[in-house]
């Protein structure tokens, strides 16, 4: 697979999604044939806001996505009145529109019409107003693909250097890779739970859920090209409970889950002290850390993302799905929407990683997602 077709959803029309797609688009063609799923008029408005020299072309099928860096192909759902578009505002209509983009992209991916999905941000308040029962993209994707076991993986620190994928102009692509074809990153984290209250997150730390997260993490790292990954599992309590002095979850659930995984041949260690394991992973000791809850994993990722530049970078990968889905690692940024100042860095990385996963899966000739008992490890 030389140039995967990646469906890029436009996100909430009132947010920065259309702008980051426009700003990123010529670079998206480096590694993929991007196909935007959204509203053509909103994209044209974003082209004007960003003062980009790009055309927007509605298309009827994914075959029209030809990686032309001067023309954005869009599956135009025509579901936004651009004359009444108000940036930075939560509206039921905008939530409904953003959900329709995701639904259409899922249809294209499950039908095999596109090779991957990369999503721009949606607004959870707006989608709830529109009737969605899901906290974000991930629950919807899992529901529509009948997936029980999945998790949020965050990838931070991709460098803009050559990949094997040819660019539209014949040069190289942009995701940093290791000598064996794996994606090179500063830090990779998955989560046992994400968007739930902290008290509930602690209750979700159980042997089965931790083991499931280890399993989908292993497969997700293989999707990234790391065939024999080393995974560290963080503890829940300070110092991973100090041998049971500061809590019991490590001994009762996390350690047995790690032992089960090791018995099945996975290279897993833990529970490791949460205050040092992320630094060790960033130094190269591990390929990924399994965090127990949202902030435990997000804080080190976001610190690296903000420290590396004045804009958030990083990629969100939903591991465990039968289709490829990545996302930007930022929100709708209502406070700057419509100003043409949002960074496209995360969108460029998201499409790069989606394309790489699609190529790796095609090369292996297998599907990624282990099936079985349910876990709600998903997030956005």
MARDRENVO-755163 format. One record per residue (C-alpha): residue number from 1; residue in one letter; x negated, y, z. Coordinates in Angstrom, 2 decimals. Last residue first. Example, Ala and Ser with C-alpha at 12.3 -4.5 7.8 and 13.67 -1.06 7.14 Angstrom:
2
{timi 2 's' {-13.67 -1.06 7.14}}
{timi 1 'a' {-12.30 -4.50 7.80}}
***
This chain:
380
{timi 380 'x' {12.26 10.64 23.13}}
{timi 379 'x' {12.04 7.98 25.77}}
{timi 378 'x' {11.96 4.22 25.52}}
{timi 377 'x' {11.03 1.78 28.25}}
{timi 376 'x' {14.60 0.62 28.67}}
{timi 375 'x' {13.78 -3.06 28.77}}
{timi 374 'x' {15.88 -5.90 27.47}}
{timi 373 'x' {14.81 -9.52 27.39}}
{timi 372 'x' {13.69 -10.96 24.10}}
{timi 371 'x' {12.16 -9.77 20.85}}
{timi 370 'x' {8.58 -8.84 20.00}}
{timi 369 'x' {8.46 -6.06 17.44}}
{timi 368 'x' {5.67 -5.78 14.97}}
{timi 367 'x' {6.75 -7.32 11.66}}
{timi 366 'x' {4.20 -9.22 9.59}}
{timi 365 'x' {2.38 -8.96 6.29}}
{timi 364 'x' {-0.86 -7.98 7.94}}
{timi 363 'x' {-1.73 -5.57 5.10}}
{timi 362 'x' {1.82 -4.23 5.02}}
{timi 361 'x' {1.76 -3.66 8.77}}
{timi 360 'x' {-1.56 -1.85 8.51}}
{timi 359 'x' {-0.35 0.32 5.63}}
{timi 358 'x' {2.83 1.31 7.49}}
{timi 357 'x' {0.83 2.03 10.64}}
{timi 356 'x' {-1.55 4.27 8.68}}
{timi 355 'x' {1.31 6.16 7.02}}
{timi 354 'x' {3.03 6.77 10.35}}
{timi 353 'x' {-0.29 7.94 11.83}}
{timi 352 'x' {-0.84 10.50 9.07}}
{timi 351 'x' {2.79 11.61 9.27}}
{timi 350 'x' {2.53 12.25 13.00}}
{timi 349 'x' {-0.91 13.88 12.72}}
{timi 348 'x' {0.33 16.46 10.21}}
{timi 347 'x' {3.42 17.04 12.36}}
{timi 346 'x' {1.28 17.57 15.46}}
{timi 345 'x' {-0.89 20.17 13.74}}
{timi 344 'x' {1.97 22.21 12.20}}
{timi 343 'x' {1.65 25.02 14.72}}
{timi 342 'x' {4.64 27.32 15.21}}
{timi 341 'x' {4.11 30.96 14.15}}
{timi 340 'x' {6.76 31.40 11.44}}
{timi 339 'x' {9.01 33.55 13.64}}
{timi 338 'x' {12.27 31.67 13.14}}
{timi 337 'x' {11.82 29.54 16.25}}
{timi 336 'x' {9.43 31.08 18.81}}
{timi 335 'x' {11.49 30.76 22.02}}
{timi 334 'x' {13.46 27.82 20.63}}
{timi 333 'x' {10.33 25.67 20.75}}
{timi 332 'x' {12.18 22.57 19.42}}
{timi 331 'x' {9.98 20.25 21.42}}
{timi 330 'x' {6.44 18.95 21.16}}
{timi 329 'x' {4.64 15.66 20.53}}
{timi 328 'x' {5.59 15.32 16.89}}
{timi 327 'x' {7.16 12.02 16.05}}
{timi 326 'x' {6.35 8.53 14.82}}
{timi 325 'x' {8.62 5.73 13.68}}
{timi 324 'x' {7.75 2.57 11.77}}
{timi 323 'x' {10.57 0.04 11.49}}
{timi 322 'x' {11.03 -3.24 13.40}}
{timi 321 'x' {10.69 -1.21 16.62}}
{timi 320 'x' {8.38 -2.28 19.46}}
{timi 319 'x' {6.29 0.88 19.67}}
{timi 318 'x' {7.86 4.32 19.25}}
{timi 317 'x' {4.88 6.54 18.41}}
{timi 316 'x' {4.58 10.11 19.74}}
{timi 315 'x' {1.69 12.02 18.19}}
{timi 314 'x' {-0.70 14.64 19.50}}
{timi 313 'x' {-1.30 18.35 19.09}}
{timi 312 'x' {0.00 21.26 21.14}}
{timi 311 'x' {-1.31 24.61 19.98}}
{timi 310 'x' {-4.02 26.90 21.39}}
{timi 309 'x' {-6.55 24.17 20.87}}
{timi 308 'x' {-8.21 21.20 22.57}}
{timi 307 'x' {-7.18 22.14 26.09}}
{timi 306 'x' {-3.47 22.11 25.29}}
{timi 305 'x' {-3.55 18.59 23.87}}
{timi 304 'x' {-5.94 17.21 26.48}}
{timi 303 'x' {-3.77 18.56 29.30}}
{timi 302 'x' {-0.68 17.28 27.47}}
{timi 301 'x' {-2.01 13.71 27.35}}
{timi 300 'x' {-3.18 13.78 30.98}}
{timi 299 'x' {0.24 15.09 32.13}}
{timi 298 'x' {2.34 12.85 29.89}}
{timi 297 'x' {1.33 9.50 31.34}}
{timi 296 'x' {2.01 10.05 35.04}}
{timi 295 'x' {4.73 12.52 34.08}}
{timi 294 'x' {6.90 9.93 32.35}}
{timi 293 'x' {6.54 6.83 34.53}}
{timi 292 'x' {4.42 3.73 35.18}}
{timi 291 'x' {1.64 4.51 32.75}}
{timi 290 'x' {0.17 1.79 30.52}}
{timi 289 'x' {-3.28 3.05 29.53}}
{timi 288 'x' {-4.73 2.49 26.07}}
{timi 287 'x' {-7.92 1.56 24.22}}
{timi 286 'x' {-9.93 1.23 27.42}}
{timi 285 'x' {-13.43 2.19 28.60}}
{timi 284 'x' {-13.77 4.93 25.97}}
{timi 283 'x' {-14.30 8.06 28.07}}
{timi 282 'x' {-10.63 8.98 27.57}}
{timi 281 'x' {-9.74 5.58 29.05}}
{timi 280 'x' {-11.93 6.25 32.07}}
{timi 279 'x' {-10.36 9.67 32.55}}
{timi 278 'x' {-6.92 8.08 32.36}}
{timi 277 'x' {-7.83 5.43 34.92}}
{timi 276 'x' {-9.13 7.84 37.56}}
{timi 275 'x' {-6.16 9.29 39.49}}
{timi 274 'x' {-3.85 6.40 38.55}}
{timi 273 'x' {-5.96 3.80 40.41}}
{timi 272 'x' {-5.92 0.66 38.28}}
{timi 271 'x' {-3.35 -2.15 38.48}}
{timi 270 'x' {-4.97 -3.46 36.53}}
{timi 269 'x' {-6.80 -4.99 33.58}}
{timi 268 'x' {-5.54 -6.35 30.27}}
{timi 267 'x' {-7.23 -8.20 27.41}}
{timi 266 'x' {-4.30 -10.40 26.35}}
{timi 265 'x' {-4.76 -14.18 26.28}}
{timi 264 'x' {-1.43 -15.41 27.62}}
{timi 263 'x' {-2.89 -15.85 31.10}}
{timi 262 'x' {-4.03 -12.22 30.90}}
{timi 261 'x' {-0.45 -11.14 30.27}}
{timi 260 'x' {0.87 -13.11 33.24}}
{timi 259 'x' {-1.89 -11.73 35.48}}
{timi 258 'x' {-1.01 -8.18 34.44}}
{timi 257 'x' {2.65 -8.80 35.27}}
{timi 256 'x' {1.64 -10.34 38.63}}
{timi 255 'x' {-0.46 -7.26 39.46}}
{timi 254 'x' {2.33 -4.84 38.58}}
{timi 253 'x' {5.19 -6.53 40.45}}
{timi 252 'x' {4.72 -7.48 44.09}}
{timi 251 'x' {1.14 -6.40 44.68}}
{timi 250 'x' {1.28 -3.10 42.83}}
{timi 249 'x' {4.82 -2.29 43.86}}
{timi 248 'x' {4.00 -2.62 47.59}}
{timi 247 'x' {2.97 0.83 48.78}}
{timi 246 'x' {0.22 2.88 50.39}}
{timi 245 'x' {-1.50 0.22 52.53}}
{timi 244 'x' {-0.88 -2.56 50.00}}
{timi 243 'x' {-4.45 -3.00 48.83}}
{timi 242 'x' {-5.11 0.69 48.42}}
{timi 241 'x' {-1.64 1.32 46.87}}
{timi 240 'x' {-2.89 1.76 43.28}}
{timi 239 'x' {-5.05 4.62 44.64}}
{timi 238 'x' {-1.84 6.64 45.12}}
{timi 237 'x' {1.22 4.56 44.14}}
{timi 236 'x' {2.46 3.38 40.76}}
{timi 235 'x' {-0.68 1.65 39.56}}
{timi 234 'x' {-2.00 2.16 36.07}}
{timi 233 'x' {-2.35 -0.70 33.59}}
{timi 232 'x' {-5.49 -0.73 31.47}}
{timi 231 'x' {-5.35 -2.22 27.97}}
{timi 230 'x' {-8.23 -3.51 25.84}}
{timi 229 'x' {-7.22 -3.99 22.22}}
{timi 228 'x' {-8.14 -6.90 19.94}}
{timi 227 'x' {-6.81 -5.93 16.49}}
{timi 226 'x' {-7.05 -2.16 16.85}}
{timi 225 'x' {-5.60 -1.03 13.52}}
{timi 224 'x' {-2.91 1.34 14.80}}
{timi 223 'x' {-0.34 -1.40 14.33}}
{timi 222 'x' {-2.56 -3.60 16.50}}
{timi 221 'x' {-2.30 -0.89 19.15}}
{timi 220 'x' {1.49 -1.04 18.90}}
{timi 219 'x' {1.45 -4.82 19.25}}
{timi 218 'x' {-0.56 -4.61 22.48}}
{timi 217 'x' {1.64 -1.79 23.76}}
{timi 216 'x' {4.75 -3.86 22.98}}
{timi 215 'x' {3.36 -6.67 25.15}}
{timi 214 'x' {2.12 -4.46 28.01}}
{timi 213 'x' {5.52 -2.75 28.13}}
{timi 212 'x' {7.25 -6.12 28.34}}
{timi 211 'x' {4.97 -7.16 31.19}}
{timi 210 'x' {5.74 -3.97 33.13}}
{timi 209 'x' {9.47 -4.49 32.59}}
{timi 208 'x' {9.35 -8.11 33.73}}
{timi 207 'x' {7.30 -7.47 36.87}}
{timi 206 'x' {9.30 -4.49 38.05}}
{timi 205 'x' {8.71 -0.74 38.02}}
{timi 204 'x' {12.21 0.46 37.22}}
{timi 203 'x' {12.92 1.42 40.83}}
{timi 202 'x' {10.06 3.91 40.76}}
{timi 201 'x' {11.48 5.51 37.62}}
{timi 200 'x' {14.87 5.76 39.33}}
{timi 199 'x' {13.42 7.88 42.13}}
{timi 198 'x' {11.49 9.93 39.57}}
{timi 197 'x' {14.64 10.79 37.62}}
{timi 196 'x' {14.80 9.22 34.14}}
{timi 195 'x' {13.33 10.29 30.81}}
{timi 194 'x' {10.32 8.01 30.54}}
{timi 193 'x' {9.90 4.48 31.84}}
{timi 192 'x' {7.18 1.82 31.54}}
{timi 191 'x' {5.13 4.31 29.54}}
{timi 190 'x' {2.43 4.09 26.89}}
{timi 189 'x' {-0.78 6.12 26.72}}
{timi 188 'x' {-3.51 6.65 24.11}}
{timi 187 'x' {-6.43 9.01 24.73}}
{timi 186 'x' {-9.23 10.62 22.72}}
{timi 185 'x' {-8.21 9.01 19.43}}
{timi 184 'x' {-9.81 6.93 16.66}}
{timi 183 'x' {-7.28 5.06 14.51}}
{timi 182 'x' {-8.42 1.57 13.63}}
{timi 181 'x' {-10.04 0.76 10.28}}
{timi 180 'x' {-12.90 -1.42 11.54}}
{timi 179 'x' {-15.43 1.44 11.46}}
{timi 178 'x' {-13.15 3.63 13.52}}
{timi 177 'x' {-10.73 6.07 12.01}}
{timi 176 'x' {-10.05 9.80 12.15}}
{timi 175 'x' {-6.83 10.69 10.34}}
{timi 174 'x' {-7.20 13.19 7.49}}
{timi 173 'x' {-7.12 11.86 3.95}}
{timi 172 'x' {-9.87 11.69 1.37}}
{timi 171 'x' {-10.18 13.49 -1.95}}
{timi 170 'x' {-8.18 12.70 -5.12}}
{timi 169 'x' {-6.06 15.87 -5.12}}
{timi 168 'x' {-3.04 14.05 -3.67}}
{timi 167 'x' {-5.30 12.64 -1.01}}
{timi 166 'x' {-6.52 9.08 -1.01}}
{timi 165 'x' {-5.90 6.98 2.13}}
{timi 164 'x' {-9.12 5.52 3.49}}
{timi 163 'x' {-9.37 8.18 6.15}}
{timi 162 'x' {-11.64 11.23 6.30}}
{timi 161 'x' {-11.75 13.74 9.13}}
{timi 160 'x' {-9.19 15.84 10.96}}
{timi 159 'x' {-9.73 14.48 14.45}}
{timi 158 'x' {-6.96 12.69 16.35}}
{timi 157 'x' {-7.11 13.68 20.02}}
{timi 156 'x' {-3.87 12.44 21.54}}
{timi 155 'x' {-1.70 9.38 20.92}}
{timi 154 'x' {1.47 8.98 22.98}}
{timi 153 'x' {3.27 5.63 23.03}}
{timi 152 'x' {6.93 5.48 24.07}}
{timi 151 'x' {8.20 1.97 24.62}}
{timi 150 'x' {10.30 -0.77 23.07}}
{timi 149 'x' {11.97 -4.05 23.92}}
{timi 148 'x' {15.68 -4.32 23.23}}
{timi 147 'x' {15.81 -3.45 19.53}}
{timi 146 'x' {19.06 -3.78 17.59}}
{timi 145 'x' {17.76 -1.41 14.89}}
{timi 144 'x' {20.50 1.20 15.31}}
{timi 143 'x' {20.34 1.01 19.10}}
{timi 142 'x' {16.56 1.20 19.26}}
{timi 141 'x' {16.50 4.21 16.94}}
{timi 140 'x' {19.22 5.96 18.94}}
{timi 139 'x' {17.43 5.26 22.21}}
{timi 138 'x' {14.21 6.63 20.75}}
{timi 137 'x' {15.49 9.85 19.24}}
{timi 136 'x' {16.59 11.48 22.45}}
{timi 135 'x' {18.50 10.95 25.69}}
{timi 134 'x' {21.14 8.84 23.95}}
{timi 133 'x' {24.92 9.04 24.41}}
{timi 132 'x' {25.30 11.42 21.49}}
{timi 131 'x' {28.55 13.38 21.45}}
{timi 130 'x' {27.62 16.56 19.60}}
{timi 129 'x' {27.23 18.40 22.90}}
{timi 128 'x' {24.75 15.68 23.87}}
{timi 127 'x' {22.90 16.33 20.63}}
{timi 126 'x' {22.75 20.05 21.40}}
{timi 125 'x' {21.53 19.56 24.96}}
{timi 124 'x' {18.93 17.05 23.75}}
{timi 123 'x' {17.44 19.43 21.18}}
{timi 122 'x' {15.80 17.67 18.27}}
{timi 121 'x' {12.12 17.72 17.36}}
{timi 120 'x' {10.68 16.77 13.94}}
{timi 119 'x' {10.66 13.05 13.19}}
{timi 118 'x' {8.29 10.87 11.21}}
{timi 117 'x' {9.87 7.77 9.63}}
{timi 116 'x' {8.12 4.95 7.80}}
{timi 115 'x' {7.97 2.84 4.63}}
{timi 114 'x' {10.95 4.29 2.80}}
{timi 113 'x' {13.65 2.53 0.74}}
{timi 112 'x' {13.26 -0.65 2.80}}
{timi 111 'x' {16.94 -0.70 3.73}}
{timi 110 'x' {15.99 -0.37 7.41}}
{timi 109 'x' {13.86 2.67 6.57}}
{timi 108 'x' {16.44 4.46 4.43}}
{timi 107 'x' {19.21 3.79 6.94}}
{timi 106 'x' {17.01 5.03 9.78}}
{timi 105 'x' {16.29 8.22 7.81}}
{timi 104 'x' {20.01 8.76 7.31}}
{timi 103 'x' {20.74 8.37 11.02}}
{timi 102 'x' {17.88 10.73 11.93}}
{timi 101 'x' {19.12 13.45 9.60}}
{timi 100 'x' {22.70 12.98 10.83}}
{timi 99 'x' {21.52 13.42 14.42}}
{timi 98 'x' {19.98 16.79 13.53}}
{timi 97 'x' {23.23 17.95 11.95}}
{timi 96 'x' {25.31 16.93 14.97}}
{timi 95 'x' {22.98 18.80 17.31}}
{timi 94 'x' {23.13 21.87 15.09}}
{timi 93 'x' {26.94 21.75 15.03}}
{timi 92 'x' {27.10 21.38 18.82}}
{timi 91 'x' {25.08 24.53 19.20}}
{timi 90 'x' {22.07 25.45 21.33}}
{timi 89 'x' {20.54 28.69 20.05}}
{timi 88 'x' {16.89 29.45 19.31}}
{timi 87 'x' {17.44 30.36 15.68}}
{timi 86 'x' {20.90 31.46 14.60}}
{timi 85 'x' {22.05 30.05 11.26}}
{timi 84 'x' {25.28 31.69 10.02}}
{timi 83 'x' {24.06 32.33 6.48}}
{timi 82 'x' {22.33 28.93 6.59}}
{timi 81 'x' {25.62 27.11 6.98}}
{timi 80 'x' {24.19 23.71 7.90}}
{timi 79 'x' {25.33 20.23 6.79}}
{timi 78 'x' {24.02 20.12 3.23}}
{timi 77 'x' {22.73 16.56 3.64}}
{timi 76 'x' {19.90 17.28 1.23}}
{timi 75 'x' {17.51 14.38 0.79}}
{timi 74 'x' {14.59 16.72 0.31}}
{timi 73 'x' {11.60 16.76 -2.03}}
{timi 72 'x' {9.16 19.56 -1.10}}
{timi 71 'x' {7.28 20.87 -4.15}}
{timi 70 'x' {3.74 22.27 -4.31}}
{timi 69 'x' {1.91 19.37 -2.65}}
{timi 68 'x' {3.39 16.88 -5.15}}
{timi 67 'x' {3.37 13.67 -3.13}}
{timi 66 'x' {5.74 11.89 -5.56}}
{timi 65 'x' {8.94 11.60 -3.51}}
{timi 64 'x' {11.48 11.07 -6.31}}
{timi 63 'x' {11.54 7.33 -5.58}}
{timi 62 'x' {13.14 8.23 -2.25}}
{timi 61 'x' {16.47 8.81 -4.01}}
{timi 60 'x' {18.90 11.60 -4.93}}
{timi 59 'x' {16.57 14.58 -4.69}}
{timi 58 'x' {16.96 18.21 -3.58}}
{timi 57 'x' {13.88 20.24 -4.60}}
{timi 56 'x' {12.35 22.90 -2.35}}
{timi 55 'x' {9.55 24.93 -3.98}}
{timi 54 'x' {6.45 26.01 -2.09}}
{timi 53 'x' {4.24 29.09 -1.97}}
{timi 52 'x' {4.74 29.62 1.74}}
{timi 51 'x' {5.67 32.93 3.32}}
{timi 50 'x' {6.38 31.07 6.56}}
{timi 49 'x' {9.76 32.75 6.98}}
{timi 48 'x' {10.53 32.40 3.26}}
{timi 47 'x' {9.65 28.70 3.23}}
{timi 46 'x' {11.70 28.31 6.42}}
{timi 45 'x' {14.74 29.80 4.68}}
{timi 44 'x' {14.19 27.36 1.82}}
{timi 43 'x' {14.09 24.50 4.35}}
{timi 42 'x' {17.37 25.67 5.89}}
{timi 41 'x' {18.92 25.77 2.42}}
{timi 40 'x' {17.69 22.26 1.60}}
{timi 39 'x' {19.17 20.67 4.72}}
{timi 38 'x' {17.50 17.60 6.17}}
{timi 37 'x' {15.69 14.43 5.26}}
{timi 36 'x' {12.25 15.36 3.96}}
{timi 35 'x' {10.43 12.84 1.78}}
{timi 34 'x' {6.67 12.69 2.22}}
{timi 33 'x' {4.49 10.59 -0.12}}
{timi 32 'x' {1.68 9.84 2.29}}
{timi 31 'x' {-1.93 10.41 3.34}}
{timi 30 'x' {-2.92 13.74 1.79}}
{timi 29 'x' {0.67 14.68 0.88}}
{timi 28 'x' {1.28 15.64 4.49}}
{timi 27 'x' {-1.39 18.31 4.04}}
{timi 26 'x' {0.74 20.20 1.50}}
{timi 25 'x' {3.77 19.81 3.81}}
{timi 24 'x' {2.41 20.98 7.14}}
{timi 23 'x' {3.55 24.60 7.05}}
{timi 22 'x' {6.90 23.64 5.55}}
{timi 21 'x' {7.48 20.76 7.96}}
{timi 20 'x' {6.38 22.96 10.87}}
{timi 19 'x' {8.90 25.60 9.81}}
{timi 18 'x' {11.79 23.17 9.34}}
{timi 17 'x' {11.25 21.75 12.82}}
{timi 16 'x' {10.82 25.07 14.64}}
{timi 15 'x' {14.26 25.06 16.22}}
{timi 14 'x' {17.73 26.23 15.21}}
{timi 13 'x' {18.04 23.58 12.47}}
{timi 12 'x' {17.32 20.81 15.02}}
{timi 11 'x' {14.99 18.28 13.42}}
{timi 10 'x' {13.95 18.16 9.77}}
{timi 9 'x' {13.49 14.41 9.50}}
{timi 8 'x' {10.39 13.30 7.61}}
{timi 7 'x' {10.88 10.08 5.62}}
{timi 6 'x' {7.43 8.65 4.89}}
{timi 5 'x' {6.69 6.94 1.57}}
{timi 4 'x' {3.44 5.04 1.91}}
{timi 3 'x' {0.51 5.91 -0.36}}
{timi 2 'x' {-1.85 3.06 -1.25}}
{timi 1 'x' {0.00 0.00 0.00}}
***
